[in-house]
Amino acid sequence: MQPLQPLRDEIDKVDRELLGLLEKRLSLVAEVGQVKHQHGLPVYAPEREAEMLAARRQEAEKMGISPDLIEDLLRRIMRESYQNEHKNGFKTVNPAIKKIVIVGGKGKLGGLFGRYFQLSGYQVENLGRTDWQRADQILYDADVVIVTVPIRNTLETIERLQPHLRENMLLLDFTSVKRQPVEKMLQVHQGAVLGLHPMFGPDIASFAKQLIVRCDGRYPERYQWILQQMQLWGATVYAIDPAEHDKNMTYIQALRHFATFANGLHLSRQPVELSKLLALSSPIYRLELAMIGRLFAQDGELYADIILDKPENLAVIESLKQSYEEALCFFEQNDRAGFTQAFKQVSDWFGNYSEVFMKESRQLLQQANDYKQF
């Protein structure tokens, strides 16, 4: 008999007991979801989550168990719970809404929102590229019109909607740029206008903790209900001026996507094999490779639209090029002191966020290492 077998048998027994407890917890969560649906409560309750995690960490520490271990386990369980809560549907915030039309609703993002509106009790119809001959029929009786088409087609699509819009309609868009779409909607429509930017892709499993940026247009009192509906799904709504949004998106989207594309382009031209890079990589390098590879698993046209959206994007990308050249000079000139000084300047700019990012990235790296296979 192998000496470890009795202990392994005991561990297997405990694991099965854990599975039973997990099944019971998920069953309770399902009941919670039903109550939330009945009473119109949001999926994500940050105060409850924070209090629960703090209490479990204290209890774990008293038992001699790592508080980080317990928090990791509970966060993973909660993520699973959030993903299942939508199965109960959501309370209809505004029962007076007869129909929501999503222009581009056959796309992935439009389809995602369409499903959630339907789960919330609304009638949803799609207006696709081949449906414009029936636009009058599709848009008839609509209370909400949502534009979610590629950036390059957004302004044209909004203009095309003008003959079909009525003053009592809510017109909004999901474009990742905001100033021009909001201005165009205000120009062609006399009713309520709202610009939204979902800061996530269509592959999310739940709206819990997802961010939706809000750029007010006209008559905000007429669209508070749709913001409340999305908050019931678990989303967080952040308000910002359209021009300020676009300024920040230059760095959050255009600059980052360009840098990721350039890194991927550069790697693809080097005399290396990706499989060997992965075999030899540390968790942080594997994660960096994963983020680069993730970009190239998606639609290149989308990223081209984001980067080419406005001249300011290219100006900031040009400044990135200059920063690369300046950084390279430190090493070409063997300027260790210059590099160290520049490093400190950047460190000072990050300030206390450096420690926050160190903690966040440590968790990501541990997860990346857990899934690594040799």
C-alpha positions in Angstrom: 0.0 0.0 0.0 1.4 3.4 -0.9 2.0 5.5 2.2 0.1 8.6 0.8 -3.0 6.7 -0.2 -4.9 6.9 3.2 -4.3 10.6 3.3 -5.3 11.1 -0.3 -8.5 9.1 0.4 -9.3 11.5 3.3 -8.6 14.5 1.1 -11.0 13.1 -1.6 -13.6 12.7 1.1 -13.3 16.3 2.3 -13.4 17.5 -1.3 -16.7 15.7 -1.8 -18.0 17.3 1.4 -16.9 20.7 0.0 -18.8 20.0 -3.2 -21.9 19.3 -1.2 -21.5 22.6 0.7 -20.9 24.4 -2.6 -24.1 22.9 -4.0 -26.0 24.1 -1.0 -24.5 27.6 -1.2 -25.4 27.9 -4.9 -28.9 26.8 -4.2 -29.3 29.5 -1.6 -27.9 32.0 -4.1 -30.5 30.9 -6.6 -33.2 31.8 -4.0 -31.5 35.2 -3.5 -31.8 35.7 -7.2 -35.5 35.0 -7.2 -36.0 37.5 -4.3 -34.0 40.1 -6.2 -36.1 39.6 -9.3 -39.3 40.0 -7.3 -38.3 43.1 -5.5 -36.2 44.8 -8.2 -32.9 44.6 -6.3 -29.6 44.9 -8.2 -27.5 41.7 -8.8 -24.4 43.4 -7.4 -24.5 44.8 -3.9 -20.9 46.1 -3.2 -21.5 46.9 0.5 -22.8 43.4 1.2 -19.9 41.8 -0.7 -17.3 43.9 1.1 -18.8 43.2 4.6 -19.0 39.5 3.9 -15.4 39.2 2.6 -14.1 41.2 5.6 -16.0 38.9 8.1 -14.8 35.7 6.4 -11.2 37.0 6.3 -11.2 37.6 10.1 -12.7 34.2 10.8 -10.2 32.5 8.6 -7.3 34.3 10.4 -8.6 33.1 13.8 -8.6 29.5 12.4 -5.1 29.7 11.2 -6.2 29.8 7.5 -4.8 32.3 5.0 -7.4 35.1 4.6 -6.2 35.5 1.0 -7.1 31.9 0.3 -10.6 32.4 1.6 -11.1 35.6 -0.3 -9.9 34.0 -3.5 -12.3 31.1 -3.1 -15.3 33.3 -2.2 -14.6 35.7 -5.1 -14.6 32.8 -7.5 -17.8 31.4 -6.1 -19.4 34.8 -6.2 -18.5 35.3 -9.8 -20.2 32.0 -10.6 -23.2 33.2 -8.6 -23.4 36.4 -10.5 -23.3 34.5 -13.8 -26.3 32.4 -12.7 -28.5 35.2 -11.3 -29.7 36.4 -14.7 -31.5 33.1 -15.1 -34.3 34.4 -13.0 -34.7 37.5 -15.2 -35.0 41.0 -13.9 -37.8 43.3 -12.8 -39.1 45.6 -15.5 -38.2 49.1 -14.3 -40.5 50.8 -16.9 -43.5 48.7 -17.9 -44.8 51.6 -20.1 -42.1 50.8 -22.7 -43.8 49.0 -25.6 -40.8 48.3 -27.8 -37.0 48.7 -27.9 -35.3 48.7 -31.4 -31.6 47.9 -31.6 -30.0 49.1 -34.8 -27.2 46.6 -35.2 -28.9 44.2 -32.8 -27.7 41.2 -34.8 -24.2 42.0 -33.8 -22.5 40.6 -30.7 -22.8 43.6 -28.5 -26.3 44.5 -29.7 -27.3 40.8 -29.2 -26.0 40.9 -25.6 -28.0 43.9 -24.6 -31.1 42.6 -26.5 -31.0 39.4 -24.4 -30.8 41.3 -21.2 -33.7 43.7 -22.2 -35.8 40.6 -23.0 -34.9 39.1 -19.7 -36.2 42.3 -18.1 -39.5 41.9 -19.8 -39.2 44.3 -22.8 -40.1 43.6 -26.4 -37.0 43.9 -28.5 -36.6 44.1 -32.3 -33.5 44.4 -34.4 -32.8 46.6 -37.4 -30.0 45.2 -39.4 -28.2 46.3 -42.5 -30.6 44.5 -44.8 -33.7 45.7 -42.9 -33.9 49.3 -43.9 -36.7 48.7 -46.5 -38.8 47.7 -43.5 -37.5 50.5 -41.2 -40.9 52.2 -40.9 -42.5 48.9 -39.8 -39.7 47.9 -37.4 -39.5 51.4 -35.8 -43.3 51.9 -35.6 -44.4 52.1 -32.0 -40.8 52.0 -30.7 -40.1 53.9 -27.5 -36.3 53.4 -27.5 -33.9 53.3 -30.4 -30.4 52.1 -29.7 -27.6 52.5 -32.2 -24.8 49.9 -32.0 -22.9 49.8 -35.3 -19.3 50.1 -36.2 -17.8 53.5 -35.5 -17.3 54.4 -39.1 -21.0 53.8 -39.7 -22.4 55.5 -36.6 -23.0 59.1 -37.8 -24.4 57.9 -41.1 -26.8 55.5 -39.3 -28.0 58.2 -36.9 -28.8 60.5 -39.9 -30.6 57.7 -41.6 -32.8 57.2 -38.6 -34.0 60.9 -38.6 -37.2 60.4 -40.7 -38.3 57.6 -38.4 -37.8 59.4 -35.1 -40.6 60.8 -33.0 -40.2 63.3 -30.1 -41.3 60.8 -27.5 -38.6 58.3 -28.4 -35.4 57.8 -26.5 -32.4 57.7 -28.9 -29.1 56.4 -27.6 -25.9 54.8 -28.8 -23.3 52.4 -27.6 -20.3 53.7 -29.6 -16.9 53.7 -28.0 -16.4 57.4 -29.0 -19.0 59.9 -27.8 -18.6 63.6 -28.7 -19.6 63.3 -32.4 -22.4 60.7 -31.9 -24.0 62.6 -29.1 -23.8 65.9 -31.2 -25.3 64.1 -34.2 -28.1 62.6 -32.1 -29.0 66.0 -30.7 -29.0 67.4 -34.2 -31.3 64.9 -35.8 -33.6 64.2 -32.8 -35.7 66.6 -30.8 -36.5 64.1 -28.0 -34.4 62.5 -25.3 -30.8 61.6 -26.2 -28.2 59.6 -24.3 -24.7 58.4 -25.1 -23.5 55.2 -23.5 -20.2 53.3 -23.8 -20.1 49.8 -22.4 -16.5 49.3 -21.2 -16.6 45.6 -22.0 -16.9 43.2 -24.8 -19.8 41.0 -25.8 -18.2 37.9 -24.3 -19.0 38.8 -20.6 -20.8 36.2 -18.6 -22.5 38.7 -16.3 -23.1 42.5 -16.0 -22.0 42.3 -12.4 -19.2 44.9 -11.8 -19.2 45.9 -15.4 -18.8 49.6 -16.2 -21.1 51.6 -18.5 -20.0 55.2 -19.3 -22.9 57.7 -19.5 -22.7 60.9 -21.5 -25.9 63.0 -21.0 -27.6 64.5 -24.0 -31.1 65.8 -23.5 -34.0 65.3 -21.1 -32.2 63.0 -18.5 -35.4 62.6 -16.6 -36.7 60.6 -19.5 -34.0 58.0 -19.5 -33.2 57.5 -15.8 -35.2 54.2 -16.0 -32.9 52.6 -18.5 -29.8 53.5 -16.3 -31.6 51.9 -13.4 -32.4 48.9 -15.5 -28.7 48.3 -16.3 -27.8 48.8 -12.6 -30.3 46.1 -11.7 -28.3 43.8 -14.1 -25.2 44.6 -11.9 -23.6 47.3 -14.0 -22.0 50.5 -12.6 -22.8 53.7 -14.4 -20.2 56.5 -14.6 -21.2 59.9 -15.9 -18.7 62.1 -17.9 -18.8 64.8 -20.5 -18.6 63.5 -24.1 -15.4 65.5 -25.0 -13.7 64.4 -21.7 -14.7 60.8 -22.4 -13.0 60.9 -25.8 -9.9 62.6 -24.4 -9.5 59.7 -21.9 -10.3 57.1 -24.5 -7.3 58.2 -26.5 -5.2 56.7 -23.8 -7.4 53.9 -22.5 -8.2 52.6 -26.0 -6.4 54.1 -29.0 -2.9 54.2 -27.4 -3.2 50.9 -25.7 -4.6 49.1 -28.8 -1.9 50.6 -31.0 0.9 49.5 -28.5 -0.5 46.0 -28.3 -0.8 45.8 -32.1 2.8 47.0 -32.5 4.1 44.5 -30.0 2.3 41.7 -31.8 3.5 42.8 -35.1 7.1 43.0 -33.9 6.9 39.6 -32.3 5.5 38.0 -35.4 8.5 39.2 -37.3 11.1 37.9 -34.9 13.1 34.6 -35.3 11.3 32.9 -32.3 8.6 30.3 -31.9 5.6 31.2 -29.8 5.5 27.8 -28.2 9.0 28.2 -26.9 8.3 31.6 -25.5 5.4 30.2 -23.6 7.4 27.2 -22.4 10.0 29.5 -20.9 7.8 32.4 -19.8 7.2 33.6 -16.3 3.6 34.1 -15.3 3.8 37.9 -15.9 5.3 37.4 -19.4 2.7 34.7 -20.2 0.0 37.2 -19.1 1.5 39.9 -21.4 1.5 37.4 -24.3 -2.1 36.5 -23.5 -3.2 40.2 -23.6 -1.4 40.6 -27.0 -2.9 37.4 -28.4 -6.4 38.4 -27.2 -6.3 41.4 -29.4 -5.6 39.3 -32.5 -8.5 37.0 -31.7 -10.9 39.8 -32.4 -12.0 42.1 -35.3 -9.2 44.2 -36.8 -11.7 46.6 -38.3 -12.9 47.6 -34.9 -9.4 48.5 -33.7 -8.6 50.3 -36.9 -11.8 52.4 -36.3 -10.8 53.2 -32.7 -7.2 54.2 -33.6 -8.2 56.3 -36.6 -11.2 58.0 -34.9 -9.5 61.4 -34.5 -6.2 63.2 -35.2 -5.5 63.4 -31.4 -5.1 59.7 -31.3 -2.2 59.7 -33.8 -0.6 62.7 -32.0 -0.5 60.7 -28.8 0.8 57.6 -30.6 3.5 59.8 -32.1 4.5 60.9 -28.5 4.7 57.2 -27.6 7.2 56.7 -30.5 9.3 59.6 -29.1 9.2 58.1 -25.6 10.5 54.8 -27.0 13.3 56.6 -28.8 14.2 58.6 -25.6 14.1 55.4 -23.5 16.4 53.6 -26.0 18.9 56.5 -25.8 19.5 55.8 -22.1 20.9 52.4 -23.1 22.6 53.3 -26.3 24.5 56.0 -24.3 25.0 53.7 -21.3 23.2 56.4 -19.2 22.2 54.4 -16.1 21.8 57.6 -14.1 19.4 59.1 -16.7 17.3 55.9 -16.8 17.1 55.7 -13.0 16.1 59.4 -12.8 13.4 58.9 -15.4 12.2 55.7 -13.6 11.8 57.6 -10.4 9.8 60.3 -12.2 7.4 57.7 -13.5 7.2 56.1 -10.1 6.4 59.4 -8.5 3.6 59.9 -11.1 2.0 56.6 -10.2 2.3 57.4 -6.5 0.3 55.1 -4.2 -1.4 53.5 -7.2 1.8 51.5 -7.7 1.2 49.5 -4.5 -2.5 49.0 -5.5 -1.5 47.7 -8.9 1.2 45.5 -7.3 -1.5 43.8 -5.2 -4.0 43.5 -8.1 -1.4 42.1 -10.5 -0.1 39.6 -7.9 -3.6 38.1 -7.8 -3.7 37.9 -11.6 -0.2 36.4 -11.8 -1.1 33.7 -9.3 -4.2 32.8 -11.3 -2.1 32.7 -14.5 0.4 30.4 -12.9 -2.4 28.1 -11.6 -3.6 27.5 -15.1 -0.1 27.0 -16.6 0.4 23.5 -17.9 3.8 21.8 -18.6 
